[in-house]
Amino acid sequence: MGGPLPLADPAPRDGALPVSVANGADERAFGVYVHVPFCTVRCGYCDFNTYTATELRGASRADYASTAVAEMELAARVLEGAGLPERPATTVFFGGGTPTLLPAGDLVRMLEGVRSRFGIAEGAEITTEANPDSVDAEYLGRLAAAGFTRVSFGMQSAVPRVLATLDRTHDPERIPVVVAAAREAGLQVSLDLIYGTPGESIDDWRTSLETAITQRPDHVSAYALIVEQGTRLARRIRSGQLEAPSDDLQADMYELADEMLGRSGYSWYEVSNWAASPGFRSRHNLSYWRGSDWWGIGPGAHSHVGGVRWWNVKHPAAYAALIAEDASPAHGRETLDGSTRLVERVLLETRIADGLAIDALATEGRTAVAGLIADGLVNGEAALRGRIVLSLRGRLLADAVVRRLVA
């Protein structure tokens, strides 16, 4: 069910935002994230805010869509009250959890809630995450007919033994079935992979990459496994049942992914993401990395508008109770000062292929650029054009690059 929420200032009961958030809003995109916190089983590595049926304690899946739409109504009032201009959502992302555990009609109803409370821009990107065993052709067709444009399947691995270690329940043979169904419905397809699972070999990882590439998805995400404290996986490693992931092996796996994906026509545009063409990049995730505005709907969801960031209470029952009282479900929030916003901008924009403007750095950061080029961490040609763009080695050591740029 995830770790503790961050410490911050209390959020006002009505959720009101300071009028300062309207400054420059016309130049910032607006997106909506909808968190659906339900899963059939809890995967051993997962630290997300998710709940199985036995963990809900007073919350109902059947009521969830109505509760989420009620938060959208509150959000629309708060944004209007802060003097923000009307901005239709350019991206909508349903994440979790497993959004597709809900009936397709519930996802459609929540999307219609976004449309009626905020508006949806023409050509908007509308994505849902899905487990391969949670959808079929009829389900995907209903989503496409309602306006969804994209589905992101949690493939994770093509090797049954690796999936078992991760406590994933789907059969890898479902991947081509659901990819074909999504394409038939007219949806873009992304496949999510995880590398560095205990016991996974470089050949296992190559098999997963080959299997994913064979499906010709529009987009591939590949994330290094992180062992989060409090998870079943962490306990199994601590007890000696499994070996901790090897940093060196994970680096080799990342380099293999970049080589194989690049050879197959995919280009990296963020450290862990590759697209078949620029048009298939995840615009929603890019909005996070570029510091745009978004409202996060649902328990534990995070939001950011105009330099103010907040996050909702985590349990679905507590969330629903606050919404029923017409109160903000926000648990805490913080207003980012100039230095924090600069650090976050460096942290996020250096991760993307478009890079970070060198002029955005403080003097000390600009003086560090030459050394980063000499160390092979930053692309020298891009730096001459005024941008910090990570090399392949720099992507592997991205956190170290950021530390030198903001020291």
Secondary structure, 3 states (H helix, E strand, C coil): CCCCCCCCECCCCCCCCCHHHHCCHHHCCEEEEEEECECCCCCCCCCCCCECHHHCCCCCCCCHHHHHHHHHHHHHHHHHHCCCCCCCEEEEEEEECCHHHCCHHHHHHHHHHHHHHCCEEEEEEEEEEECCCCCCHHHHHHHHHHCCCEEEEEEECCCHHHHHHCCCCCCCCHHHHHHHHHHHHCCEEEEEEEECCCCCCHHHHHHHHHHHHHCCCCEEEEEECCCCCCCHHHHHHHCCCCCCCCHHHHHHHHHHHHHHHHHCCCEEEECCEEECCHHHCCHHHHHHHCCCEEEEECCCCEEEECCEEEEECCCHHHHHHHHHCCCCCEEEEEECCHHHHHHHHHHHHCCECCCEEHHHCCHHHHHHHHHHHHCCCECHHHHHCCEECECHHHHHCHHHHHHHHHC
